């Protein structure tokens, strides 16, 4: 395929994704589901685009997720997040661990899956998904009661480090039986601390520079933003910190600072996040072979039901015990724990390292994500109405 045909294909797919978002808004279908579907239709079982490189998919997904999290941070109001900080942090760490633990017990002891598949599956799908949560919550026509939306957005934006740590820890454990678990916990503390510190530092420096520098061309301010995302993520990762957390915190810091062309800056980052989200889901859709998915449907269905109705609610009710949140709030928070791109990106790691049954695991996680978004994403507004959690106009 020459360059002209590649550009035509890319332009067509982007245009279809833009129209798909229009369909999403009209009929309440989560846009990420349509983007994944377009990727699958364009892939080997559809239009015939052959793409099997898990490493490239992982790189593209990681790159895209950094910009999506930064944009999510820019849309976060600190005065709304601050009251939910303690419980949100508990959900993004303890909640992820408990969800992984409960799912592991189900898959290993009840479903009889192998130790390797049970362990990797449980840790990879343990977190909620930031792009999915940001997209669905911000497309709602009605406002949720105070405290719920900031909590869910903060949890989804900050729980990826825990899922990444558990996933990489599981991979290291399976690769090396002598792997030091205590060292893994030390690494987690360091990654979280450095991610928070680096994110705050980069956010403050970037805000100071934007306030002091008088750039001649307004179009250079968004370019400055792109450089901040790349530097914040890469330098934090190089220091063995968590780049995802760092870019999210940097976005929050910059969102609460006044600087020139602020609205223009945020709108550009939002547009860039959409491009990244579309590209990421298209690539992940291309990577899967749809004809292989029916084979994992029974196991994926059981795992989805267990996650939605048992594992996630148990984790949420435990972490929010004796909090200001009502029973209805906790049910809604449990229901909003749907999956998205992050588990699929993490599922590419076993493919990259050629783990046994890695293709089966990837398909299982891919189907689980689709079921999660179909059930939870589509019904989230209905659940909020049933629980009377929308603010009255």
N, C-alpha and C positions, 0 to 999 in steps of 0.2 A: 504494500500500500504506500503510494507516494505522499508527499507532504500535503498536496492539495486535497486529496481524499481524506486524509487524517483531519485537516482543519474543517472540512465540510461535516465529517462525522461528529467532531467535537461541538461544532456550532449547532448542529441538529439536536444533539443530546441535551445541550444547555437550554435551548429553546423549548424542548419538550418538558424539561424540568421546571422551567418558569411557568408554563401552562399547567403542569401538574400541580404546582402550588396553588393556582387558581381553583382547580378542582378540589384540592385539599380544604381550602377555606370555605368553599360552597357546601361541601358534603360532610365536612368534619373528619375526613380521612387524614391521619398523620402523614405529613409530607415525606418524611424519611422512608415510609413504606412504599410510596410511589417512586421515590428515587431508587431504592433498592430494586423494585420491580422493573424499572427501565434498564438498570444495569444488567439484570438477569435476561431481559428480552434481547439486549444487544450482545449478550455473551455467546458461548459455544453452542448452547441449545436453542438459540434464537437467531439473531442476524449473523452469527458466526464469528464474532470477534474473539480471537483466542488469547486468553490471558490467564497464566497459571503461576506467576511469580509472586509468591507470598511475601518475599522480602521487600519488593517494590511496593506492594500493597500496604505493608506495615509502615514503611517510610512515609508514604503519602498520607496514610491515616494519622500518624504521629504529627506530621507537619500541619495538617489541616486542623487537628484537635487543638493545637497550641493557639491558633488564631481564633477558633470558636470559643475557647475558654477566656481568652483576652476580651473578646467582644462581650461575652457574658458578664465578665467583671465590670466592664464599662457601663453596663445597664443596671448594675447593682447599686442601690442606695444604702450607704453605710448606716445612716440613722435608722433604717428599717432592719438591717441585718444584725446590728449590735445586740438587741435584746434576745436574739435567737442563737447567739454565738456559741454558748456553752452546750446547749442541746444539739445544735447542728453539728458541732465538732464530735460529740459523742455518737451521733448517728453515722457520721462519715468514717469513724474508726471502729468503735465497738459494734455498731449496727452491721457493718460490712463483714466483720469477723463472725458474728453470730449467724448471719445469713449463710455464709460459707459453711460453717460448722453444721447447721441443720440440714442443708442440702447434701453435704457429704454423707451424713448418717443415712439419709433417704436413699441416695444412689448406690451406696456400698452395701448396706445391710438389707434394704427392702428390694431394690431392683437387681442387685447382684452384679453390678458393673465392676470391672477390674479396679484395683486400688489406684492405678495411674490415671485412668479416665475419670473416676469419681473425684479424685483430688483436684485435677486440673479443671474439670467442669465446675466444681463448686466454687473455687477461688476466682475463676475468670468471670463468672456471671454474678458475682456477689455484690457489685456496686450498681447504683442507679446510673443512668446515662445523661451526661450534661447536655449534649446537643438535643436529645429527644425531649428532656424536661424543659429546657429553655424554649424550644420551638413550640411545644404544645401549651405551656403555661402562658406564653406571651401572645398566643393567638386567640385566647379566650375573650369573648365579648363582654363578660361580666367580671367584676373584681372579687377575688376571694376575701374572706374576712381577714383582718389585720393579723400578721404574724405567720400565716401559712405559706404564702408564696415566697417570702424571703427565706424561710427555713428550708423549703424544698430546693430552691435555687442554690443556696449556700451548700446544702448537703451534696447535691449533684455535682457542683463545681469543685468541691474539696475532697470527695471520697475516691476519686480516681487514684491518688497516690497509694491508698491502702490496697486497692485491687491490684495495682501494678506490683506492689511489694509482695503480696501474697502469691501472685502468679509467678513472678520471677523466683521467689523462694521455693515454690513447688517444683519448678523446672530444675533449679539447682539441686534440690533434694533428690529428685528422681535421677539426675545425671550423676550425682556424687553422694553415695550413702553416708559418707563421713562429713557431710555438710553441717556447719555449725549453726544451729537454730538461734542460739544466743547472739551470735554475730549478726544474724539477720535482723533481730530486734533492735540491736544497736544501730544498724544501718537505717532502720525505719525512723528512729528518733532523729538521727542526723539529717536524713532526707526531708523530714517534715520541718525541722527547725531551720535548715538552710533554705528550703523552699519559701517558708514564711518570711525569713529575714531578707533573702535576695529579692523576693517579690516586692516587699515594702521599700527596700533601698532603690531598686530600679524604678519603681513607681514615683518615688519622691524626686529622684534625679531627673526623670523624664518630665515631670510636672514643672520642676524648677526651670529646666531648659526651655520648655514651651512658653513659660511666662516671661523669660528673659530675652530669648532670641526673637528678633523681629525679621522673620523670613520674608523675602521680597515677594515670593509667589505663594499664594494660599495652598496650591496643590502640593507643596513640599511638606506640609504638616502631616498629611496621611502617610507619606513616604517615611517620615520620621517615626511614625507609629509602627510601621512594618519593621523598621530596624530595631525598635525597642523589643518587639515580640521575639524576633530572632535572637537578639543578644541575651535577653532575659532567660529564654528557654535553654539556649545552648550553653551559656556560661554556667548556669545552675547545674545542668546535667554533667558538665565537665568536672565540676567540683563534687560530684556524687550526691547532689541534691535532687529534688523533684521539680523538674521544669514545668510540669503541668500546674502544680500548685503555685509556682512562682509567677507565671503569666496571669493566672486568675487573680492573685493578690495585687499584682501590678495594675491590672485593669480596675480593680476596686479603688485603689489609691488615686489613680488618675481620674476616675469618674467623679470623685468628690473634691476636685481641684478646679478652680476657674482658670482658663487660659484662652488665648486668642483662637478663634475659629473652632471652638469646642464642639459645637453642634455639627459642623462640617466634618470634623475629625471623627466623631462618633458614628455619623451616618456612613462614612467611607468604611470604617471597620465593620459595621453591620453588613454592608454589601460584600465586603471581602469574606466575612464569615459565611454568608450564603453561598458564595462561590466554592469555598472550602468544603462546606457541608455537602453540596451537590456532588462535587468531585469525589469526595471520600465515599459517599454511599454508592455512586456509580461504579467506582473501582471495586468496592467490596461485593457489589452485585455481580460484576464480571467474574470475580474469582470463584464463585460457587458454580457447581454444575446442578441445575434444577432437577435433572432426572435422578440424582442420588438422594434427594431430600425425602421422598416417600419412605425410604428404608429406615429413617430415623424418627418417623412421625410418632410411633407409639411411646418410645422412651422420652422423646422431647415433650409430648403432651403431658405425661405424668410429672416430669420435672417442672413444667410450667405451672401446672395446677398446684403442686406442692409449694413452689416459690411464691405464688400469688396469694394462696389462702392459708399457708402455715408458716413457712420460713420467714418471709418479710414481715407479716404481722407480729410474730413472736419477737423478732428483733426490735421492731418499732415500739411495741408496748413495753418491752424491757428497758430500752434506752430512755423512753419518755415517762417512766414510772414516777409518780408524784411530781409531775410538772404541771404547768398552767394549761396544758392542752387537754381538751375534753375527749371523751370516748369517740365522738364523731370526728374530731380532728385527727385522732390517731388512726382511725379506719381510713380516712382520706389519704393521710401520709403513707400508710401501708399500700394503698391502691396506686399511688403515684410513683411507686418504685419500679417503673418499667425499664426495660433494657433497650439498648440501641447499638451505636457504632463501637463503643469502647470494648464490650465483650468480643465483638467480631475481630477488632484489631488485635486484642490480646490472644485470640485463638489462632492468629497467624504465627505466633512464636513457636508452638509445637510443630507446625508445618516447616518453619525455617530450620529447626533443629532435628528434623526427621524423626520425631518420636513415634513409637508404635501406635497405630490407630489414630494418628493425628488428623487424617482426612475425615474419619468417622466423627471425631471430636469436633472438628470445624463445622461439619454439616449439622451436627446435633445442636451446637450453640447458635448457628445461623437460624435454624428452624425455631429454636426457643425464642430468639429475639423477635422473629416475625409474629409468633403467637402472642408474646408479651405486648407488643405494640398494637396488634389487632384487638386484643381483649381490653387491656388497660388504657391504652392511648385513646381508642375510640370512645370508650365509655366514661372517661374522666369527667367531662362536663355533666353527664347524667348523674354520676355518683355525687358530685358536688351539690347538685340540685336536690337530690334525695336526702342528703345529710344537712340541707339548709345552710350551706357554708358560703353562699354568695351574699355579698353586701346588698342591702336594699337601696334602691335609688331614691 
